[in-house]
Amino acid sequence: DAGVIQSPRHEVTEMGQEVTLRCKPISGHDYLFWYRQTMMRGLELLIYFNNNVPIDDSGMPEDRFSAKMPNASFSTLKIQPSEPRDSAVYFCASSLPGQGDGYTFGSGTRLTVV
Amino acid sequence: TQLLEQSPQFLSIQEGENLTVYCNSSSVFSSLQWYRQEPGEGPVLLVTVVTGGEVKKLKRLTFQFGDARKDSSLHITAAQPGDTGLYLCAGGKAGTASKLTFGTGTRLQVTL
């Protein structure tokens, strides 16, 4: 398996533009997580899905952020409109049920909003 | 609110030295995991501990879960430059399926 695949690796966009981040989880993993990482706040959970259904979106900063998982092999995180304070590294991770096996993270998308 | 506090935040040591990183919480966790993250990559799982007092060894790394399952430590013996990275602990609670809470992180630099 190629692991969790995220695209793009880097994204630079202007304030006000729409940004879409993409994730392909590991086949067979029932859980998918979106995290944001910054130096100030560390790794923050934004939202997670179980079997394509959103379970907890309490970490989504505001209505400008939305996430979808239309099928077991694809998820998107969208920011519209983007703002400079959204600049961060966004990670997608997937896992099997339970906590023992841990998460497999993607390589992340570094977003810069200017 | 960060439920898992790690210390120290930053650590710079020379090759061959020993070090310990701590992960503390006021909450009880059913499992505790340690991850290492290298620049430009996502965190990678090192170990999972589930029993209070459990000790696991991974080559030069020793992980311990506190008796009360509220804290954990990571000890590295004879550190090498390849150990450089961000170390993150993550706690899971019973009844929350796969959801983990990540710690604040310890950034380790090992120099020659």
Chai-1 contact restraints between the chains, C-beta under 6 A:
chainA,res_idxA,chainB,res_idxB,connection_type,confidence,min_distance_angstrom,max_distance_angstrom,comment,restraint_id
A,Y31,B,S98,contact,1.0,0.0,6.0,A-B,restraint_1
A,G42,B,T104,contact,1.0,0.0,6.0,A-B,restraint_2
A,G42,B,G105,contact,1.0,0.0,6.0,A-B,restraint_3
A,L43,B,F102,contact,1.0,0.0,6.0,A-B,restraint_4
A,F91,B,G42,contact,1.0,0.0,6.0,A-B,restraint_5
A,S95,B,S98,contact,1.0,0.0,6.0,A-B,restraint_6
A,Q99,B,S31,contact,1.0,0.0,6.0,A-B,restraint_7
A,Q99,B,G92,contact,1.0,0.0,6.0,A-B,restraint_8
A,G100,B,T48,contact,1.0,0.0,6.0,A-B,restraint_9
A,G102,B,Q33,contact,1.0,0.0,6.0,A-B,restraint_10
A,G102,B,L45,contact,1.0,0.0,6.0,A-B,restraint_11
A,F105,B,G42,contact,1.0,0.0,6.0,A-B,restraint_12
A,F105,B,P43,contact,1.0,0.0,6.0,A-B,restraint_13
A,G106,B,G42,contact,1.0,0.0,6.0,A-B,restraint_14
A,S107,B,E41,contact,1.0,0.0,6.0,A-B,restraint_15
A,S107,B,G42,contact,1.0,0.0,6.0,A-B,restraint_16
A,G108,B,G42,contact,1.0,0.0,6.0,A-B,restraint_17
